[in-house]
Amino acid sequence: MSEEKHEKTYPVRTLHDFLSELDREWSKFRTGSLVSMIASGVLLVFFVLRFLLLALKRLDVMDTMFLVFVAIFLIYSIYALIGQYRFFNKWERRMGLLLHLEEELMSEKLGE
């Protein structure tokens, strides 16, 4: 019978591969959180204006509850997206420094 070698599988092959992939994807996530934050803000303004316009026509209780419920979720969504955007900005600098350090170490190692 043939013997098969079972190699361990790791989440990333090397630290360099991990950092390179993370660097490529980082701006996508940061931009996505910014776009989502803007879209949620626009929706919130739309719902607030809608609520004010309909309030002049005397909303019934269900409409008022629905608009308040949607506004609360949009406010929380914006709050969470602001936190996410701050996280990406904070860690982008740190990841850049780590990438730079890794490049220096690689060039030193290859130079020897």
Biopython code that builds the backbone (N, CA, C, O; Angstrom):
import numpy as np
from Bio.PDB.StructureBuilder import StructureBuilder

atoms = [
    (1, "MET", "N", (0.830, -1.171, 0.000)),
    (1, "MET", "CA", (0.000, 0.000, 0.000)),
    (1, "MET", "C", (0.877, 1.238, 0.000)),
    (1, "MET", "O", (1.947, 1.274, 0.608)),
    (2, "SER", "N", (0.399, 2.228, -0.687)),
    (2, "SER", "CA", (1.175, 3.463, -0.738)),
    (2, "SER", "C", (0.883, 4.309, 0.494)),
    (2, "SER", "O", (-0.242, 4.397, 0.986)),
    (3, "GLU", "N", (1.926, 4.904, 0.944)),
    (3, "GLU", "CA", (1.809, 5.720, 2.142)),
    (3, "GLU", "C", (1.672, 7.182, 1.737)),
    (3, "GLU", "O", (2.501, 7.713, 0.998)),
    (4, "GLU", "N", (0.625, 7.820, 2.226)),
    (4, "GLU", "CA", (0.410, 9.231, 1.901)),
    (4, "GLU", "C", (0.939, 10.102, 3.025)),
    (4, "GLU", "O", (0.761, 9.807, 4.207)),
    (5, "LYS", "N", (1.587, 11.170, 2.630)),
    (5, "LYS", "CA", (2.067, 12.116, 3.627)),
    (5, "LYS", "C", (0.975, 13.139, 3.885)),
    (5, "LYS", "O", (0.419, 13.731, 2.961)),
    (6, "HIS", "N", (0.690, 13.325, 5.128)),
    (6, "HIS", "CA", (-0.304, 14.317, 5.517)),
    (6, "HIS", "C", (0.426, 15.555, 6.027)),
    (6, "HIS", "O", (1.017, 15.555, 7.107)),
    (7, "GLU", "N", (0.367, 16.591, 5.230)),
    (7, "GLU", "CA", (1.001, 17.834, 5.641)),
    (7, "GLU", "C", (0.013, 18.656, 6.459)),
    (7, "GLU", "O", (-1.193, 18.646, 6.212)),
    (8, "LYS", "N", (0.554, 19.354, 7.423)),
    (8, "LYS", "CA", (-0.290, 20.241, 8.211)),
    (8, "LYS", "C", (-0.726, 21.406, 7.338)),
    (8, "LYS", "O", (0.061, 21.952, 6.565)),
    (9, "THR", "N", (-1.976, 21.774, 7.473)),
    (9, "THR", "CA", (-2.453, 22.945, 6.744)),
    (9, "THR", "C", (-2.524, 24.119, 7.710)),
    (9, "THR", "O", (-3.028, 24.003, 8.827)),
    (10, "TYR", "N", (-2.019, 25.221, 7.259)),
    (10, "TYR", "CA", (-1.998, 26.432, 8.069)),
    (10, "TYR", "C", (-2.888, 27.490, 7.418)),
    (10, "TYR", "O", (-3.114, 27.455, 6.209)),
    (11, "PRO", "N", (-3.387, 28.420, 8.212)),
    (11, "PRO", "CA", (-4.250, 29.467, 7.643)),
    (11, "PRO", "C", (-3.524, 30.335, 6.612)),
    (11, "PRO", "O", (-4.136, 30.788, 5.645)),
    (12, "VAL", "N", (-2.243, 30.566, 6.810)),
    (12, "VAL", "CA", (-1.431, 31.304, 5.834)),
    (12, "VAL", "C", (-0.135, 30.549, 5.641)),
    (12, "VAL", "O", (0.361, 29.870, 6.540)),
    (13, "ARG", "N", (0.396, 30.688, 4.442)),
    (13, "ARG", "CA", (1.630, 29.973, 4.138)),
    (13, "ARG", "C", (2.830, 30.635, 4.808)),
    (13, "ARG", "O", (3.649, 29.974, 5.445)),
    (14, "THR", "N", (2.914, 31.953, 4.649)),
    (14, "THR", "CA", (3.999, 32.704, 5.283)),
    (14, "THR", "C", (3.449, 34.013, 5.817)),
    (14, "THR", "O", (2.354, 34.436, 5.445)),
    (15, "LEU", "N", (4.199, 34.640, 6.675)),
    (15, "LEU", "CA", (3.820, 35.946, 7.191)),
    (15, "LEU", "C", (3.797, 36.972, 6.056)),
    (15, "LEU", "O", (2.952, 37.867, 6.035)),
    (16, "HIS", "N", (4.723, 36.834, 5.123)),
    (16, "HIS", "CA", (4.766, 37.745, 3.981)),
    (16, "HIS", "C", (3.483, 37.646, 3.150)),
    (16, "HIS", "O", (2.921, 38.669, 2.757)),
    (17, "ASP", "N", (3.025, 36.443, 2.886)),
    (17, "ASP", "CA", (1.780, 36.257, 2.133)),
    (17, "ASP", "C", (0.597, 36.874, 2.866)),
    (17, "ASP", "O", (-0.259, 37.517, 2.258)),
    (18, "PHE", "N", (0.560, 36.672, 4.177)),
    (18, "PHE", "CA", (-0.516, 37.228, 4.987)),
    (18, "PHE", "C", (-0.522, 38.746, 4.917)),
    (18, "PHE", "O", (-1.568, 39.354, 4.690)),
    (19, "LEU", "N", (0.638, 39.364, 5.111)),
    (19, "LEU", "CA", (0.718, 40.826, 5.098)),
    (19, "LEU", "C", (0.407, 41.392, 3.712)),
    (19, "LEU", "O", (-0.247, 42.429, 3.602)),
    (20, "SER", "N", (0.860, 40.734, 2.674)),
    (20, "SER", "CA", (0.583, 41.201, 1.316)),
    (20, "SER", "C", (-0.907, 41.142, 0.995)),
    (20, "SER", "O", (-1.463, 42.082, 0.427)),
    (21, "GLU", "N", (-1.542, 40.050, 1.357)),
    (21, "GLU", "CA", (-2.981, 39.916, 1.119)),
    (21, "GLU", "C", (-3.777, 40.918, 1.943)),
    (21, "GLU", "O", (-4.731, 41.518, 1.449)),
    (22, "LEU", "N", (-3.387, 41.097, 3.186)),
    (22, "LEU", "CA", (-4.053, 42.056, 4.057)),
    (22, "LEU", "C", (-3.911, 43.478, 3.523)),
    (22, "LEU", "O", (-4.864, 44.256, 3.568)),
    (23, "ASP", "N", (-2.746, 43.817, 3.027)),
    (23, "ASP", "CA", (-2.510, 45.147, 2.466)),
    (23, "ASP", "C", (-3.392, 45.392, 1.244)),
    (23, "ASP", "O", (-3.914, 46.493, 1.068)),
    (24, "ARG", "N", (-3.561, 44.377, 0.403)),
    (24, "ARG", "CA", (-4.401, 44.524, -0.796)),
    (24, "ARG", "C", (-5.873, 44.725, -0.436)),
    (24, "ARG", "O", (-6.570, 45.488, -1.105)),
    (25, "GLU", "N", (-6.351, 44.057, 0.601)),
    (25, "GLU", "CA", (-7.764, 44.100, 0.964)),
    (25, "GLU", "C", (-8.127, 45.261, 1.892)),
    (25, "GLU", "O", (-9.299, 45.621, 1.994)),
    (26, "TRP", "N", (-7.154, 45.842, 2.558)),
    (26, "TRP", "CA", (-7.415, 46.823, 3.612)),
    (26, "TRP", "C", (-8.220, 48.008, 3.123)),
    (26, "TRP", "O", (-9.214, 48.377, 3.748)),
    (27, "SER", "N", (-7.812, 48.612, 2.020)),
    (27, "SER", "CA", (-8.511, 49.815, 1.544)),
    (27, "SER", "C", (-9.926, 49.503, 1.085)),
    (27, "SER", "O", (-10.803, 50.362, 1.171)),
    (28, "LYS", "N", (-10.164, 48.301, 0.603)),
    (28, "LYS", "CA", (-11.527, 47.919, 0.211)),
    (28, "LYS", "C", (-12.467, 47.960, 1.413)),
    (28, "LYS", "O", (-13.579, 48.480, 1.322)),
    (29, "PHE", "N", (-12.021, 47.418, 2.520)),
    (29, "PHE", "CA", (-12.857, 47.388, 3.714)),
    (29, "PHE", "C", (-13.074, 48.789, 4.276)),
    (29, "PHE", "O", (-14.183, 49.135, 4.685)),
    (30, "ARG", "N", (-12.015, 49.592, 4.296)),
    (30, "ARG", "CA", (-12.138, 50.959, 4.812)),
    (30, "ARG", "C", (-13.076, 51.775, 3.928)),
    (30, "ARG", "O", (-13.929, 52.502, 4.438)),
    (31, "THR", "N", (-12.929, 51.663, 2.621)),
    (31, "THR", "CA", (-13.800, 52.377, 1.695)),
    (31, "THR", "C", (-15.235, 51.882, 1.808)),
    (31, "THR", "O", (-16.172, 52.677, 1.740)),
    (32, "GLY", "N", (-15.413, 50.586, 1.980)),
    (32, "GLY", "CA", (-16.755, 50.031, 2.146)),
    (32, "GLY", "C", (-17.446, 50.565, 3.381)),
    (32, "GLY", "O", (-18.642, 50.853, 3.349)),
    (33, "SER", "N", (-16.706, 50.702, 4.473)),
    (33, "SER", "CA", (-17.329, 51.240, 5.690)),
    (33, "SER", "C", (-17.668, 52.714, 5.510)),
    (33, "SER", "O", (-18.685, 53.174, 6.029)),
    (34, "LEU", "N", (-16.842, 53.464, 4.788)),
    (34, "LEU", "CA", (-17.130, 54.880, 4.538)),
    (34, "LEU", "C", (-18.365, 55.042, 3.653)),
    (34, "LEU", "O", (-19.220, 55.883, 3.930)),
    (35, "VAL", "N", (-18.463, 54.246, 2.597)),
    (35, "VAL", "CA", (-19.625, 54.310, 1.702)),
    (35, "VAL", "C", (-20.895, 53.910, 2.452)),
    (35, "VAL", "O", (-21.938, 54.542, 2.284)),
    (36, "SER", "N", (-20.817, 52.881, 3.265)),
    (36, "SER", "CA", (-21.982, 52.449, 4.050)),
    (36, "SER", "C", (-22.405, 53.517, 5.049)),
    (36, "SER", "O", (-23.597, 53.730, 5.274)),
    (37, "MET", "N", (-21.426, 54.186, 5.645)),
    (37, "MET", "CA", (-21.727, 55.259, 6.593)),
    (37, "MET", "C", (-22.458, 56.400, 5.893)),
    (37, "MET", "O", (-23.436, 56.926, 6.424)),
    (38, "ILE", "N", (-22.000, 56.780, 4.722)),
    (38, "ILE", "CA", (-22.642, 57.861, 3.960)),
    (38, "ILE", "C", (-24.054, 57.455, 3.538)),
    (38, "ILE", "O", (-24.992, 58.242, 3.659)),
    (39, "ALA", "N", (-24.199, 56.234, 3.047)),
    (39, "ALA", "CA", (-25.516, 55.760, 2.619)),
    (39, "ALA", "C", (-26.492, 55.710, 3.791)),
    (39, "ALA", "O", (-27.658, 56.080, 3.647)),
    (40, "SER", "N", (-26.024, 55.259, 4.940)),
    (40, "SER", "CA", (-26.891, 55.223, 6.118)),
    (40, "SER", "C", (-27.276, 56.627, 6.565)),
    (40, "SER", "O", (-28.405, 56.856, 6.998)),
    (41, "GLY", "N", (-26.350, 57.557, 6.460)),
    (41, "GLY", "CA", (-26.649, 58.952, 6.799)),
    (41, "GLY", "C", (-27.696, 59.544, 5.878)),
    (41, "GLY", "O", (-28.599, 60.247, 6.331)),
    (42, "VAL", "N", (-27.582, 59.263, 4.588)),
    (42, "VAL", "CA", (-28.574, 59.751, 3.623)),
    (42, "VAL", "C", (-29.942, 59.146, 3.918)),
    (42, "VAL", "O", (-30.955, 59.845, 3.886)),
    (43, "LEU", "N", (-29.970, 57.858, 4.202)),
    (43, "LEU", "CA", (-31.238, 57.209, 4.553)),
    (43, "LEU", "C", (-31.838, 57.791, 5.828)),
    (43, "LEU", "O", (-33.051, 57.975, 5.923)),
    (44, "LEU", "N", (-30.983, 58.079, 6.805)),
    (44, "LEU", "CA", (-31.474, 58.665, 8.048)),
    (44, "LEU", "C", (-32.095, 60.036, 7.794)),
    (44, "LEU", "O", (-33.165, 60.341, 8.322)),
    (45, "VAL", "N", (-31.433, 60.857, 6.993)),
    (45, "VAL", "CA", (-31.989, 62.174, 6.654)),
    (45, "VAL", "C", (-33.320, 62.009, 5.929)),
    (45, "VAL", "O", (-34.277, 62.730, 6.209)),
    (46, "PHE", "N", (-33.379, 61.058, 4.995)),
    (46, "PHE", "CA", (-34.619, 60.809, 4.261)),
    (46, "PHE", "C", (-35.748, 60.419, 5.220)),
    (46, "PHE", "O", (-36.861, 60.932, 5.109)),
    (47, "PHE", "N", (-35.462, 59.516, 6.156)),
    (47, "PHE", "CA", (-36.504, 59.076, 7.082)),
    (47, "PHE", "C", (-36.926, 60.178, 8.043)),
    (47, "PHE", "O", (-38.104, 60.278, 8.385)),
    (48, "VAL", "N", (-35.984, 61.005, 8.485)),
    (48, "VAL", "CA", (-36.344, 62.105, 9.373)),
    (48, "VAL", "C", (-37.227, 63.114, 8.630)),
    (48, "VAL", "O", (-38.235, 63.579, 9.162)),
    (49, "LEU", "N", (-36.835, 63.446, 7.395)),
    (49, "LEU", "CA", (-37.659, 64.370, 6.608)),
    (49, "LEU", "C", (-39.031, 63.772, 6.317)),
    (49, "LEU", "O", (-40.046, 64.465, 6.369)),
    (50, "ARG", "N", (-39.047, 62.510, 6.017)),
    (50, "ARG", "CA", (-40.315, 61.819, 5.752)),
    (50, "ARG", "C", (-41.201, 61.854, 6.994)),
    (50, "ARG", "O", (-42.406, 62.089, 6.904)),
    (51, "PHE", "N", (-40.595, 61.620, 8.140)),
    (51, "PHE", "CA", (-41.343, 61.653, 9.386)),
    (51, "PHE", "C", (-41.929, 63.044, 9.634)),
    (51, "PHE", "O", (-43.088, 63.179, 10.025)),
    (52, "LEU", "N", (-41.116, 64.071, 9.402)),
    (52, "LEU", "CA", (-41.599, 65.435, 9.628)),
    (52, "LEU", "C", (-42.713, 65.818, 8.656)),
    (52, "LEU", "O", (-43.685, 66.469, 9.040)),
    (53, "LEU", "N", (-42.565, 65.411, 7.401)),
    (53, "LEU", "CA", (-43.607, 65.720, 6.412)),
    (53, "LEU", "C", (-44.903, 64.978, 6.719)),
    (53, "LEU", "O", (-45.993, 65.534, 6.585)),
    (54, "LEU", "N", (-44.778, 63.733, 7.128)),
    (54, "LEU", "CA", (-45.975, 62.956, 7.436)),
    (54, "LEU", "C", (-46.588, 63.371, 8.765)),
    (54, "LEU", "O", (-47.789, 63.201, 8.973)),
    (55, "ALA", "N", (-45.777, 63.913, 9.663)),
    (55, "ALA", "CA", (-46.306, 64.358, 10.950)),
    (55, "ALA", "C", (-47.296, 65.499, 10.754)),
    (55, "ALA", "O", (-48.232, 65.671, 11.535)),
    (56, "LEU", "N", (-47.073, 66.273, 9.699)),
    (56, "LEU", "CA", (-48.008, 67.350, 9.402)),
    (56, "LEU", "C", (-49.366, 66.800, 8.979)),
    (56, "LEU", "O", (-50.390, 67.460, 9.154)),
    (57, "LYS", "N", (-49.373, 65.602, 8.427)),
    (57, "LYS", "CA", (-50.622, 64.969, 7.986)),
    (57, "LYS", "C", (-51.189, 64.035, 9.050)),
    (57, "LYS", "O", (-52.130, 63.287, 8.786)),
    (58, "ARG", "N", (-50.628, 64.076, 10.226)),
    (58, "ARG", "CA", (-51.065, 63.230, 11.348)),
    (58, "ARG", "C", (-50.882, 61.741, 11.057)),
    (58, "ARG", "O", (-51.772, 61.075, 10.528)),
    (59, "LEU", "N", (-49.736, 61.260, 11.408)),
    (59, "LEU", "CA", (-49.430, 59.838, 11.261)),
    (59, "LEU", "C", (-50.233, 59.011, 12.248)),
    (59, "LEU", "O", (-50.583, 59.481, 13.331)),
    (60, "ASP", "N", (-50.519, 57.785, 11.866)),
    (60, "ASP", "CA", (-51.108, 56.894, 12.850)),
    (60, "ASP", "C", (-49.981, 56.273, 13.672)),
    (60, "ASP", "O", (-48.809, 56.467, 13.350)),
    (61, "VAL", "N", (-50.301, 55.558, 14.686)),
    (61, "VAL", "CA", (-49.323, 55.036, 15.638)),
    (61, "VAL", "C", (-48.352, 54.061, 14.972)),
    (61, "VAL", "O", (-47.157, 54.093, 15.265)),
    (62, "MET", "N", (-48.835, 53.207, 14.097)),
    (62, "MET", "CA", (-47.976, 52.207, 13.447)),
    (62, "MET", "C", (-46.925, 52.875, 12.561)),
    (62, "MET", "O", (-45.764, 52.467, 12.573)),
    (63, "ASP", "N", (-47.312, 53.883, 11.803)),
    (63, "ASP", "CA", (-46.345, 54.589, 10.960)),
    (63, "ASP", "C", (-45.282, 55.274, 11.809)),
    (63, "ASP", "O", (-44.096, 55.234, 11.479)),
    (64, "THR", "N", (-45.702, 55.891, 12.883)),
    (64, "THR", "CA", (-44.754, 56.568, 13.770)),
    (64, "THR", "C", (-43.778, 55.565, 14.385)),
    (64, "THR", "O", (-42.573, 55.815, 14.432)),
    (65, "MET", "N", (-44.293, 54.448, 14.847)),
    (65, "MET", "CA", (-43.428, 53.419, 15.444)),
    (65, "MET", "C", (-42.451, 52.879, 14.413)),
    (65, "MET", "O", (-41.279, 52.668, 14.728)),
    (66, "PHE", "N", (-42.909, 52.650, 13.188)),
    (66, "PHE", "CA", (-42.039, 52.142, 12.135)),
    (66, "PHE", "C", (-40.923, 53.131, 11.821)),
    (66, "PHE", "O", (-39.759, 52.740, 11.731)),
    (67, "LEU", "N", (-41.260, 54.403, 11.653)),
    (67, "LEU", "CA", (-40.240, 55.393, 11.324)),
    (67, "LEU", "C", (-39.237, 55.576, 12.462)),
    (67, "LEU", "O", (-38.043, 55.742, 12.210)),
    (68, "VAL", "N", (-39.700, 55.549, 13.689)),
    (68, "VAL", "CA", (-38.789, 55.665, 14.836)),
    (68, "VAL", "C", (-37.889, 54.426, 14.915)),
    (68, "VAL", "O", (-36.693, 54.544, 15.180)),
    (69, "PHE", "N", (-38.454, 53.260, 14.690)),
    (69, "PHE", "CA", (-37.695, 52.010, 14.708)),
    (69, "PHE", "C", (-36.595, 52.019, 13.654)),
    (69, "PHE", "O", (-35.457, 51.647, 13.939)),
    (70, "VAL", "N", (-36.926, 52.442, 12.442)),
    (70, "VAL", "CA", (-35.938, 52.517, 11.359)),
    (70, "VAL", "C", (-34.863, 53.547, 11.690)),
    (70, "VAL", "O", (-33.680, 53.301, 11.450)),
    (71, "ALA", "N", (-35.253, 54.685, 12.231)),
    (71, "ALA", "CA", (-34.285, 55.724, 12.584)),
    (71, "ALA", "C", (-33.310, 55.220, 13.646)),
    (71, "ALA", "O", (-32.115, 55.507, 13.575)),
    (72, "ILE", "N", (-33.804, 54.477, 14.622)),
    (72, "ILE", "CA", (-32.928, 53.937, 15.672)),
    (72, "ILE", "C", (-31.910, 52.977, 15.073)),
    (72, "ILE", "O", (-30.728, 53.042, 15.412)),
    (73, "PHE", "N", (-32.344, 52.101, 14.202)),
    (73, "PHE", "CA", (-31.411, 51.170, 13.567)),
    (73, "PHE", "C", (-30.402, 51.883, 12.685)),
    (73, "PHE", "O", (-29.234, 51.493, 12.653)),
    (74, "LEU", "N", (-30.819, 52.909, 11.974)),
    (74, "LEU", "CA", (-29.878, 53.658, 11.150)),
    (74, "LEU", "C", (-28.854, 54.410, 11.997)),
    (74, "LEU", "O", (-27.679, 54.476, 11.636)),
    (75, "ILE", "N", (-29.286, 54.967, 13.103)),
    (75, "ILE", "CA", (-28.351, 55.662, 13.995)),
    (75, "ILE", "C", (-27.329, 54.674, 14.557)),
    (75, "ILE", "O", (-26.138, 54.980, 14.613)),
    (76, "TYR", "N", (-27.785, 53.498, 14.971)),
    (76, "TYR", "CA", (-26.851, 52.488, 15.472)),
    (76, "TYR", "C", (-25.906, 52.023, 14.361)),
    (76, "TYR", "O", (-24.717, 51.822, 14.607)),
    (77, "SER", "N", (-26.416, 51.854, 13.165)),
    (77, "SER", "CA", (-25.592, 51.436, 12.036)),
    (77, "SER", "C", (-24.493, 52.456, 11.757)),
    (77, "SER", "O", (-23.341, 52.091, 11.526)),
    (78, "ILE", "N", (-24.855, 53.727, 11.781)),
    (78, "ILE", "CA", (-23.861, 54.782, 11.563)),
    (78, "ILE", "C", (-22.823, 54.768, 12.674)),
    (78, "ILE", "O", (-21.629, 54.908, 12.408)),
    (79, "TYR", "N", (-23.264, 54.599, 13.917)),
    (79, "TYR", "CA", (-22.354, 54.530, 15.058)),
    (79, "TYR", "C", (-21.357, 53.374, 14.884)),
    (79, "TYR", "O", (-20.158, 53.551, 15.096)),
    (80, "ALA", "N", (-21.852, 52.209, 14.504)),
    (80, "ALA", "CA", (-20.988, 51.043, 14.319)),
    (80, "ALA", "C", (-20.026, 51.252, 13.151)),
    (80, "ALA", "O", (-18.862, 50.862, 13.234)),
    (81, "LEU", "N", (-20.494, 51.854, 12.080)),
    (81, "LEU", "CA", (-19.633, 52.092, 10.923)),
    (81, "LEU", "C", (-18.555, 53.128, 11.216)),
    (81, "LEU", "O", (-17.447, 53.029, 10.690)),
    (82, "ILE", "N", (-18.862, 54.116, 12.045)),
    (82, "ILE", "CA", (-17.842, 55.085, 12.448)),
    (82, "ILE", "C", (-16.745, 54.371, 13.236)),
    (82, "ILE", "O", (-15.561, 54.627, 13.021)),
    (83, "GLY", "N", (-17.130, 53.483, 14.141)),
    (83, "GLY", "CA", (-16.155, 52.695, 14.891)),
    (83, "GLY", "C", (-15.311, 51.818, 13.983)),
    (83, "GLY", "O", (-14.101, 51.693, 14.177)),
    (84, "GLN", "N", (-15.949, 51.215, 12.995)),
    (84, "GLN", "CA", (-15.234, 50.369, 12.052)),
    (84, "GLN", "C", (-14.250, 51.194, 11.228)),
    (84, "GLN", "O", (-13.119, 50.765, 10.999)),
    (85, "TYR", "N", (-14.670, 52.363, 10.786)),
    (85, "TYR", "CA", (-13.801, 53.221, 9.986)),
    (85, "TYR", "C", (-12.594, 53.685, 10.811)),
    (85, "TYR", "O", (-11.471, 53.711, 10.307)),
    (86, "ARG", "N", (-12.825, 54.048, 12.072)),
    (86, "ARG", "CA", (-11.715, 54.441, 12.957)),
    (86, "ARG", "C", (-10.744, 53.282, 13.164)),
    (86, "ARG", "O", (-9.530, 53.482, 13.193)),
    (87, "PHE", "N", (-11.277, 52.079, 13.305)),
    (87, "PHE", "CA", (-10.436, 50.898, 13.455)),
    (87, "PHE", "C", (-9.533, 50.725, 12.242)),
    (87, "PHE", "O", (-8.330, 50.508, 12.385)),
    (88, "PHE", "N", (-10.109, 50.820, 11.054)),
    (88, "PHE", "CA", (-9.307, 50.654, 9.842)),
    (88, "PHE", "C", (-8.253, 51.739, 9.717)),
    (88, "PHE", "O", (-7.124, 51.444, 9.326)),
    (89, "ASN", "N", (-8.580, 52.983, 10.035)),
    (89, "ASN", "CA", (-7.593, 54.051, 9.971)),
    (89, "ASN", "C", (-6.471, 53.836, 10.982)),
    (89, "ASN", "O", (-5.300, 54.040, 10.663)),
    (90, "LYS", "N", (-6.822, 53.429, 12.190)),
    (90, "LYS", "CA", (-5.830, 53.224, 13.242)),
    (90, "LYS", "C", (-4.870, 52.093, 12.875)),
    (90, "LYS", "O", (-3.654, 52.241, 13.003)),
    (91, "TRP", "N", (-5.409, 50.984, 12.427)),
    (91, "TRP", "CA", (-4.576, 49.833, 12.145)),
    (91, "TRP", "C", (-3.899, 49.889, 10.792)),
    (91, "TRP", "O", (-2.952, 49.141, 10.549)),
    (92, "GLU", "N", (-4.360, 50.758, 9.903)),
    (92, "GLU", "CA", (-3.699, 50.884, 8.604)),
    (92, "GLU", "C", (-2.265, 51.364, 8.794)),
    (92, "GLU", "O", (-1.348, 50.855, 8.149)),
    (93, "ARG", "N", (-2.071, 52.329, 9.667)),
    (93, "ARG", "CA", (-0.730, 52.842, 9.938)),
    (93, "ARG", "C", (0.148, 51.738, 10.521)),
    (93, "ARG", "O", (1.296, 51.567, 10.112)),
    (94, "ARG", "N", (-0.395, 50.995, 11.473)),
    (94, "ARG", "CA", (0.385, 49.922, 12.099)),
    (94, "ARG", "C", (0.741, 48.827, 11.104)),
    (94, "ARG", "O", (1.858, 48.308, 11.114)),
    (95, "MET", "N", (-0.208, 48.479, 10.247)),
    (95, "MET", "CA", (0.077, 47.447, 9.240)),
    (95, "MET", "C", (1.118, 47.938, 8.245)),
    (95, "MET", "O", (1.964, 47.167, 7.792)),
    (96, "GLY", "N", (1.055, 49.229, 7.906)),
    (96, "GLY", "CA", (2.065, 49.800, 7.006)),
    (96, "GLY", "C", (3.455, 49.730, 7.606)),
    (96, "GLY", "O", (4.422, 49.403, 6.918)),
    (97, "LEU", "N", (3.555, 50.040, 8.901)),
    (97, "LEU", "CA", (4.850, 49.942, 9.582)),
    (97, "LEU", "C", (5.340, 48.497, 9.615)),
    (97, "LEU", "O", (6.530, 48.236, 9.438)),
    (98, "LEU", "N", (4.431, 47.572, 9.838)),
    (98, "LEU", "CA", (4.800, 46.161, 9.861)),
    (98, "LEU", "C", (5.262, 45.692, 8.480)),
    (98, "LEU", "O", (6.234, 44.943, 8.374)),
    (99, "LEU", "N", (4.580, 46.123, 7.438)),
    (99, "LEU", "CA", (5.005, 45.781, 6.078)),
    (99, "LEU", "C", (6.382, 46.358, 5.775)),
    (99, "LEU", "O", (7.228, 45.688, 5.182)),
    (100, "HIS", "N", (6.602, 47.603, 6.187)),
    (100, "HIS", "CA", (7.895, 48.243, 5.953)),
    (100, "HIS", "C", (9.009, 47.496, 6.692)),
    (100, "HIS", "O", (10.081, 47.267, 6.133)),
    (101, "LEU", "N", (8.756, 47.119, 7.943)),
    (101, "LEU", "CA", (9.733, 46.369, 8.723)),
    (101, "LEU", "C", (10.017, 45.025, 8.070)),
    (101, "LEU", "O", (11.166, 44.588, 8.004)),
    (102, "GLU", "N", (8.983, 44.384, 7.597)),
    (102, "GLU", "CA", (9.158, 43.080, 6.951)),
    (102, "GLU", "C", (9.990, 43.220, 5.683)),
    (102, "GLU", "O", (10.835, 42.369, 5.405)),
    (103, "GLU", "N", (9.765, 44.283, 4.908)),
    (103, "GLU", "CA", (10.562, 44.510, 3.697)),
    (103, "GLU", "C", (12.032, 44.761, 4.033)),
    (103, "GLU", "O", (12.926, 44.270, 3.343)),
    (104, "GLU", "N", (12.273, 45.528, 5.097)),
    (104, "GLU", "CA", (13.658, 45.770, 5.531)),
    (104, "GLU", "C", (14.346, 44.472, 5.953)),
    (104, "GLU", "O", (15.492, 44.221, 5.581)),
    (105, "LEU", "N", (13.649, 43.659, 6.723)),
    (105, "LEU", "CA", (14.217, 42.391, 7.172)),
    (105, "LEU", "C", (14.486, 41.457, 6.002)),
    (105, "LEU", "O", (15.500, 40.760, 5.976)),
    (106, "MET", "N", (13.578, 41.444, 5.037)),
    (106, "MET", "CA", (13.758, 40.588, 3.856)),
    (106, "MET", "C", (14.968, 41.048, 3.048)),
    (106, "MET", "O", (15.763, 40.228, 2.588)),
    (107, "SER", "N", (15.103, 42.364, 2.876)),
    (107, "SER", "CA", (16.230, 42.865, 2.085)),
    (107, "SER", "C", (17.547, 42.624, 2.805)),
    (107, "SER", "O", (18.549, 42.320, 2.157)),
    (108, "GLU", "N", (17.574, 42.753, 4.142)),
    (108, "GLU", "CA", (18.776, 42.460, 4.906)),
    (108, "GLU", "C", (19.142, 40.983, 4.789)),
    (108, "GLU", "O", (20.311, 40.632, 4.625)),
    (109, "LYS", "N", (18.142, 40.133, 4.875)),
    (109, "LYS", "CA", (18.386, 38.679, 4.812)),
    (109, "LYS", "C", (18.897, 38.286, 3.428)),
    (109, "LYS", "O", (19.801, 37.460, 3.303)),
    (110, "LEU", "N", (18.307, 38.889, 2.381)),
    (110, "LEU", "CA", (18.742, 38.567, 1.024)),
    (110, "LEU", "C", (20.107, 39.171, 0.725)),
    (110, "LEU", "O", (20.850, 38.648, -0.106)),
    (111, "GLY", "N", (20.443, 40.272, 1.400)),
    (111, "GLY", "CA", (21.730, 40.932, 1.179)),
    (111, "GLY", "C", (22.896, 40.171, 1.779)),
    (111, "GLY", "O", (24.037, 40.374, 1.365)),
    (112, "GLU", "N", (22.642, 39.307, 2.735)),
    (112, "GLU", "CA", (23.728, 38.559, 3.389)),
    (112, "GLU", "C", (24.292, 37.482, 2.521)),
    (112, "GLU", "O", (25.208, 36.772, 2.935)),
]
sb = StructureBuilder()
sb.init_structure("model")
sb.init_model(0)
sb.init_chain("A")
sb.init_seg("    ")
for serial, (resi, resn, name, xyz) in enumerate(atoms, 1):
    if name == "N":
        sb.init_residue(resn, " ", resi, " ")
    sb.init_atom(name, np.array(xyz, "f"), 0.0, 1.0, " ", f" {name:<3s}", serial, name[0])
structure = sb.get_structure()
